[in-house]
Amino acid sequence: MDHEQERQPWHDEDAARSADFIDTERELAREQMNAAWQLHIEQLQEQLEKGWREHVSRAVDERFEALRERFEEELERRSAVRAAEEAARSRALALRAVSELLNQTARRLDQSTGGDSWASALLDGAGAFTSRAILFSVAGDELQYEDHRSEGSENLSSLIDVRIPLAQAPAFAGVLETMDAVICMATPGEISLPLAGLLEGVPERRASLLPIVIGQSEGNRRVTAVLYAEGGGEPLDVNVLEVITTLAGATLDSRQAARRPVTAAPAGGLMGIAPAGALQAVPPPGPPPSSSGDAARMPRDEQELHARAQRFARVRVAEMRLYQAQAVRRGREESCLYAALRGEMERGRAQFKHEFMIVPSMIDYFHTELVRTLANDDATLLGPDYPGPLA
């Protein structure tokens, strides 16, 4: 009994120490758990805050990128609309300026009282669309210089007393024959040595020759003058020049028909543009005789086929002279035009045969044009390899 009483205090003390240890460990564990929870919360909060900033930043960037794209699209759209409006306004102003020039030219031509004022109106009108415009009248088989307009101050007075034979200016002769505009190279072999020698400019320049036609009211159309035009390196608007020359020819024709001719100028003036009856222009030759007799007796569709064949021949040969000028020059100098232009000639011959050699009355206008224009009426220049006219 005594022994048990002695052990009881120790047991109570040990139990107290155990309870204190457990409480201490419990508090320590709770502290650790609280710390772990706090750390976890802090990490979650940091991740949430970081993710929020990233999401907001990405959303803002995407929104402003979309706004930038829409802004650029709208800017491009408005710029395109404004450019189209400006282009339309510029076209309208340009058309108005052209129509005003044509109207002014037409009025001046109609109100002209003599050859000098008529020529001045014609050249002023043409000069607005060219860098150089020269007017030649036609007297018999020769050209006579009348007046000119140019951007520079060139002096062409030495041409006043010079008569240029049409035989030395094949391009001008082509205008009289076709009564149509001709585009050529401004070389001595095309426009004559005297004229080419006086005209300054870049080598191998192109020129447009436009006819002034009268005689419509008489049923005897003929070329009374030719307008020489250059563009100064820029493409010429031949359509506008044709309108002006057509107006000029109609003015002369109407005055002659009404017995109110343009007054002839003194010697050295517009002698080639004289009253009706005084002009001796070279009439264009009619179509060559065919195997079926007079062309006038052909059916209308056959006559039209002949006309188209002639125009085809003139156009194809003119293209050779214009775009193959070096080969044409070499072929003439060496009498081998066919060898120098074999590909162009064979394609032209094949197309002519296919499209036009379909009626018995048809003749080889292509061959005729090659000899007349390309070979300057000297068939030997075509060379020994040339196969001759189509059968």
C-alpha positions as CSV (number, residue, x, y, z in Angstrom):
1,M,0.0,0.0,0.0
2,D,2.8,2.3,0.9
3,H,4.6,1.3,-2.2
4,E,1.6,2.1,-4.4
5,Q,1.2,5.5,-2.7
6,E,4.9,6.2,-3.5
7,R,4.4,5.5,-7.2
8,Q,1.2,7.6,-7.7
9,P,2.9,11.1,-7.8
10,W,5.4,10.0,-10.4
11,H,2.6,8.7,-12.6
12,D,0.7,11.9,-12.3
13,E,3.8,13.9,-13.2
14,D,4.5,11.7,-16.2
15,A,1.0,12.0,-17.5
16,A,1.2,15.8,-17.1
17,R,4.5,15.9,-19.1
18,S,2.9,13.7,-21.8
19,A,-0.1,16.0,-22.1
20,D,2.2,19.0,-22.3
21,F,4.2,17.3,-25.1
22,I,1.1,16.5,-27.1
23,D,-0.2,20.0,-26.7
24,T,3.1,21.4,-27.8
25,E,3.2,19.1,-30.8
26,R,-0.4,19.9,-31.6
27,E,0.3,23.6,-31.6
28,L,3.4,23.1,-33.7
29,A,1.5,21.1,-36.2
30,R,-1.3,23.7,-36.3
31,E,1.3,26.4,-36.8
32,Q,2.8,24.5,-39.7
33,M,-0.5,23.8,-41.2
34,N,-1.4,27.5,-40.9
35,A,1.9,28.5,-42.5
36,A,1.4,25.9,-45.3
37,W,-2.1,27.2,-45.9
38,Q,-1.0,30.8,-45.9
39,L,1.8,29.9,-48.3
40,H,-0.6,28.1,-50.5
41,I,-3.0,31.0,-50.5
42,E,-0.2,33.4,-51.3
43,Q,0.9,31.3,-54.2
44,L,-2.7,31.0,-55.5
45,Q,-3.2,34.7,-55.1
46,E,0.0,35.4,-57.0
47,Q,-0.9,33.0,-59.8
48,L,-4.4,34.5,-59.9
49,E,-3.0,38.0,-60.1
50,K,-0.4,37.1,-62.6
51,G,-2.9,35.2,-64.8
52,W,-5.4,38.1,-64.6
53,R,-2.8,40.6,-65.7
54,E,-1.8,38.3,-68.6
55,H,-5.4,37.8,-69.7
56,V,-6.2,41.5,-69.5
57,S,-3.0,42.4,-71.3
58,R,-3.7,39.8,-74.1
59,A,-7.3,41.0,-74.3
60,V,-6.3,44.6,-74.6
61,D,-3.6,43.8,-77.2
62,E,-6.1,41.8,-79.3
63,R,-8.7,44.5,-79.0
64,F,-6.3,47.2,-80.1
65,E,-4.9,45.0,-82.9
66,A,-8.5,44.5,-84.2
67,L,-9.0,48.3,-83.9
68,R,-5.8,48.9,-85.8
69,E,-6.8,46.6,-88.6
70,R,-10.2,48.1,-88.9
71,F,-8.7,51.6,-88.9
72,E,-6.2,50.6,-91.7
73,E,-9.0,49.1,-93.7
74,E,-11.2,52.1,-93.3
75,L,-8.3,54.4,-94.1
76,E,-7.5,52.3,-97.3
77,R,-11.2,52.4,-98.2
78,R,-11.5,56.1,-97.8
79,S,-8.2,56.6,-99.7
80,A,-9.4,54.5,-102.5
81,V,-12.7,56.4,-102.7
82,R,-10.9,59.7,-102.6
83,A,-8.4,58.5,-105.3
84,A,-11.3,57.3,-107.5
85,E,-13.1,60.6,-107.0
86,E,-9.9,62.5,-107.9
87,A,-9.3,60.3,-110.9
88,A,-12.8,60.9,-112.1
89,R,-12.5,64.6,-111.5
90,S,-9.2,64.6,-113.4
91,R,-10.7,62.7,-116.3
92,A,-13.6,65.0,-116.4
93,L,-11.3,68.0,-116.4
94,A,-9.1,66.5,-119.1
95,L,-12.1,65.6,-121.3
96,R,-13.4,69.1,-120.8
97,A,-10.1,70.6,-121.8
98,V,-9.9,68.4,-124.9
99,S,-13.5,69.2,-125.9
100,E,-12.8,73.0,-125.4
101,L,-9.7,72.8,-127.5
102,L,-11.6,70.9,-130.2
103,N,-14.5,73.3,-130.1
104,Q,-12.1,76.3,-130.3
105,T,-10.3,74.7,-133.2
106,A,-13.5,73.9,-135.0
107,R,-14.7,77.5,-134.6
108,R,-11.4,79.0,-135.8
109,L,-11.4,76.7,-138.8
110,D,-15.0,77.6,-139.6
111,Q,-14.3,81.3,-139.2
112,S,-11.0,81.4,-141.1
113,T,-11.0,83.8,-144.0
114,G,-7.9,82.6,-145.9
115,G,-5.3,79.9,-146.2
116,D,-3.1,81.5,-143.5
117,S,-5.8,81.7,-140.9
118,W,-7.0,78.2,-141.8
119,A,-3.5,76.7,-141.4
120,S,-3.0,78.6,-138.2
121,A,-6.1,77.2,-136.7
122,L,-5.2,73.7,-137.8
123,L,-1.7,73.9,-136.4
124,D,-2.6,75.5,-133.2
125,G,-5.2,72.8,-132.5
126,A,-2.8,70.0,-133.4
127,G,0.1,71.6,-131.6
128,A,-1.8,71.3,-128.3
129,F,-1.4,67.5,-128.6
130,T,2.0,67.2,-130.2
131,S,5.6,68.3,-129.6
132,R,6.0,69.1,-133.3
133,A,3.4,69.6,-136.0
134,I,4.2,70.5,-139.6
135,L,1.7,71.2,-142.4
136,F,2.5,70.3,-146.0
137,S,0.3,71.0,-149.0
138,V,0.2,68.7,-152.0
139,A,0.9,70.1,-155.4
140,G,1.0,67.5,-158.1
141,D,3.5,64.9,-157.1
142,E,5.3,67.1,-154.7
143,L,5.0,68.3,-151.1
144,Q,5.3,72.0,-150.2
145,Y,6.0,73.2,-146.6
146,E,3.4,75.7,-145.3
147,D,3.9,76.3,-141.6
148,H,4.6,74.5,-138.3
149,R,4.3,74.5,-134.5
150,S,6.9,73.0,-132.1
151,E,7.9,73.2,-128.5
152,G,11.4,74.4,-129.4
153,S,12.4,77.4,-131.5
154,E,13.6,75.3,-134.5
155,N,13.9,77.1,-137.8
156,L,12.3,75.4,-140.8
157,S,12.4,78.4,-143.1
158,S,14.8,76.6,-145.4
159,L,11.9,74.4,-146.4
160,I,9.8,77.2,-147.7
161,D,11.1,77.1,-151.3
162,V,11.8,73.4,-151.3
163,R,9.6,71.0,-153.1
164,I,9.8,67.4,-151.8
165,P,9.0,64.8,-154.5
166,L,6.6,62.2,-153.2
167,A,8.9,59.6,-154.8
168,Q,11.5,60.5,-152.1
169,A,9.0,60.3,-149.2
170,P,7.3,56.9,-149.3
171,A,5.5,57.5,-146.1
172,F,3.8,60.6,-147.4
173,A,3.0,58.8,-150.7
174,G,1.3,56.1,-148.6
175,V,-1.0,58.7,-147.0
176,L,-2.1,60.0,-150.4
177,E,-2.7,56.5,-151.6
178,T,-4.7,55.2,-148.6
179,M,-6.2,58.5,-147.5
180,D,-5.5,57.2,-144.0
181,A,-3.1,58.0,-141.2
182,V,0.4,56.4,-141.5
183,I,2.8,55.8,-138.6
184,C,6.4,55.7,-139.7
185,M,10.0,56.2,-138.6
186,A,11.2,59.7,-139.2
187,T,14.1,58.6,-141.4
188,P,15.4,59.9,-144.7
189,G,14.1,56.8,-146.4
190,E,10.6,57.4,-145.2
191,I,10.1,61.2,-145.0
192,S,12.8,62.3,-147.4
193,L,16.4,63.4,-146.8
194,P,15.7,67.2,-146.7
195,L,13.0,66.9,-144.1
196,A,14.8,64.4,-141.9
197,G,18.0,66.4,-142.0
198,L,16.2,69.5,-140.6
199,L,14.3,67.8,-137.8
200,E,16.2,67.5,-134.6
201,G,15.4,64.9,-132.1
202,V,16.3,61.4,-130.9
203,P,17.2,58.9,-133.6
204,E,14.7,56.3,-134.7
205,R,11.8,58.5,-133.6
206,R,8.3,57.9,-134.8
207,A,6.0,60.2,-136.6
208,S,2.3,60.2,-137.6
209,L,1.2,61.5,-141.0
210,L,-2.4,62.5,-141.2
211,P,-4.3,63.4,-144.4
212,I,-6.5,66.4,-144.9
213,V,-9.1,65.1,-147.4
214,I,-11.4,67.2,-149.6
215,G,-13.8,66.4,-152.4
216,Q,-16.4,64.6,-150.4
217,S,-19.2,66.9,-151.7
218,E,-18.0,66.3,-155.3
219,G,-17.7,62.5,-154.9
220,N,-14.0,62.8,-155.7
221,R,-12.2,62.5,-152.4
222,R,-8.5,63.4,-152.5
223,V,-5.7,64.5,-150.2
224,T,-4.9,68.2,-150.4
225,A,-2.5,68.4,-147.4
226,V,-0.7,66.3,-144.9
227,L,-0.1,67.0,-141.2
228,Y,3.3,65.7,-139.9
229,A,3.1,65.1,-136.1
230,E,5.6,63.9,-133.4
231,G,5.0,63.2,-129.7
232,G,8.4,64.1,-128.4
233,G,9.0,60.6,-126.9
234,E,5.4,60.4,-125.6
235,P,2.6,58.4,-127.4
236,L,0.5,60.5,-129.7
237,D,-3.2,60.6,-129.4
238,V,-3.8,60.0,-133.1
239,N,-7.6,59.9,-132.6
240,V,-7.7,63.5,-131.6
241,L,-5.4,64.5,-134.5
242,E,-7.7,62.7,-136.9
243,V,-10.7,64.6,-135.5
244,I,-8.8,67.9,-136.1
245,T,-7.7,67.0,-139.6
246,T,-11.2,65.7,-140.5
247,L,-12.6,69.0,-139.3
248,A,-10.0,70.9,-141.4
249,G,-10.9,68.9,-144.5
250,A,-14.6,69.3,-144.0
251,T,-14.2,73.1,-143.6
252,L,-12.4,73.4,-147.0
253,D,-14.8,71.0,-148.6
254,S,-17.9,72.8,-147.4
255,R,-16.5,76.2,-148.6
256,Q,-15.7,74.8,-152.0
257,A,-19.2,73.3,-152.2
258,A,-20.8,76.6,-151.3
259,R,-18.6,78.5,-153.8
260,R,-16.9,80.3,-150.9
261,P,-13.3,79.0,-151.2
262,V,-10.5,79.8,-148.8
263,T,-8.7,82.7,-150.2
264,A,-5.3,81.8,-151.8
265,A,-2.3,83.4,-150.1
266,P,0.4,85.3,-151.9
267,A,3.4,83.4,-153.3
268,G,5.1,81.4,-150.7
269,G,1.8,81.0,-148.8
270,L,-0.7,78.2,-148.8
271,M,-0.7,77.6,-152.6
272,G,-1.5,74.0,-152.1
273,I,-4.7,74.9,-150.2
274,A,-6.2,77.1,-152.9
275,P,-9.8,77.6,-154.2
276,A,-11.5,74.7,-155.8
277,G,-10.1,73.9,-159.2
278,A,-6.7,75.3,-158.4
279,L,-5.5,72.3,-156.5
280,Q,-3.7,69.5,-158.3
281,A,-3.5,66.8,-155.7
282,V,-2.6,63.3,-156.6
283,P,-5.7,61.1,-156.5
284,P,-5.3,57.7,-154.9
285,P,-5.1,54.9,-157.4
286,G,-8.0,52.6,-157.7
287,P,-7.8,48.9,-157.1
288,P,-5.7,46.9,-159.5
289,P,-7.6,45.2,-162.3
290,S,-8.7,41.7,-161.4
291,S,-9.2,38.5,-163.4
292,S,-13.0,39.0,-163.4
293,G,-13.0,42.5,-164.9
294,D,-13.9,45.9,-163.5
295,A,-14.0,45.9,-159.7
296,A,-17.1,48.1,-159.8
297,R,-19.0,45.2,-161.4
298,M,-18.2,42.8,-158.5
299,P,-20.8,42.0,-155.9
300,R,-20.7,44.3,-152.9
301,D,-19.4,41.6,-150.5
302,E,-16.6,40.8,-153.0
303,Q,-15.7,44.5,-153.3
304,E,-15.5,44.7,-149.5
305,L,-13.3,41.6,-149.4
306,H,-10.9,43.4,-151.9
307,A,-10.9,46.5,-149.7
308,R,-10.1,44.5,-146.6
309,A,-7.4,42.7,-148.4
310,Q,-5.8,45.9,-149.5
311,R,-6.0,47.3,-145.9
312,F,-4.5,44.1,-144.5
313,A,-1.6,44.4,-146.9
314,R,-0.9,48.0,-146.0
315,V,-1.1,47.4,-142.3
316,R,1.1,44.4,-142.2
317,V,3.8,46.1,-144.4
318,A,3.6,49.3,-142.3
319,E,4.1,47.2,-139.2
320,M,7.3,45.7,-140.7
321,R,8.6,49.2,-141.6
322,L,7.7,50.4,-138.1
323,Y,8.8,47.6,-135.8
324,Q,11.5,46.0,-138.0
325,A,13.1,49.2,-139.2
326,Q,16.7,47.9,-138.8
327,A,15.9,44.7,-140.7
328,V,14.1,46.7,-143.5
329,R,17.1,49.0,-143.8
330,R,19.6,46.1,-144.0
331,G,17.4,44.2,-146.4
332,R,17.2,47.2,-148.8
333,E,20.9,47.8,-148.6
334,E,21.8,44.2,-149.3
335,S,18.8,43.4,-151.6
336,C,17.6,40.6,-149.3
337,L,14.4,41.9,-147.8
338,Y,12.8,38.5,-147.8
339,A,15.7,36.9,-146.0
340,A,15.8,39.7,-143.4
341,L,12.1,39.5,-142.8
342,R,11.3,35.9,-143.7
343,G,9.2,35.2,-140.6
344,E,7.1,38.3,-140.9
345,M,6.6,37.8,-144.6
346,E,5.7,34.2,-144.4
347,R,3.1,34.8,-141.7
348,G,1.6,37.6,-143.7
349,R,1.5,35.5,-146.9
350,A,-0.1,32.6,-145.0
351,Q,-2.7,34.8,-143.4
352,F,-3.5,36.6,-146.6
353,K,-3.9,33.3,-148.5
354,H,-6.2,31.9,-145.8
355,E,-8.4,35.0,-145.4
356,F,-8.6,36.6,-148.8
357,M,-7.5,34.1,-151.6
358,I,-11.0,32.6,-151.6
359,V,-12.5,34.3,-154.6
360,P,-11.3,34.0,-158.3
361,S,-11.0,37.8,-158.6
362,M,-8.6,38.2,-155.7
363,I,-5.0,39.2,-156.4
364,D,-2.0,39.2,-154.1
365,Y,-2.2,42.7,-152.6
366,F,0.3,41.7,-150.0
367,H,2.9,41.0,-152.7
368,T,2.0,44.3,-154.4
369,E,2.5,46.2,-151.2
370,L,5.8,44.5,-150.4
371,V,7.1,45.6,-153.8
372,R,5.6,49.0,-153.8
373,T,6.3,50.1,-150.2
374,L,8.9,47.8,-148.7
375,A,11.1,47.5,-151.8
376,N,10.4,51.0,-153.2
377,D,9.0,49.6,-156.4
378,D,12.2,47.6,-157.0
379,A,11.3,43.9,-156.8
380,T,15.0,42.9,-156.9
381,L,15.4,44.2,-153.4
382,L,13.3,41.4,-152.1
383,G,16.1,39.0,-153.0
384,P,16.5,35.8,-155.0
385,D,14.8,33.7,-152.3
386,Y,11.5,35.5,-152.5
387,P,8.9,33.1,-153.7
388,G,6.9,35.6,-155.7
389,P,3.1,36.4,-155.6
390,L,0.6,33.9,-154.4
391,A,-1.0,31.8,-157.1
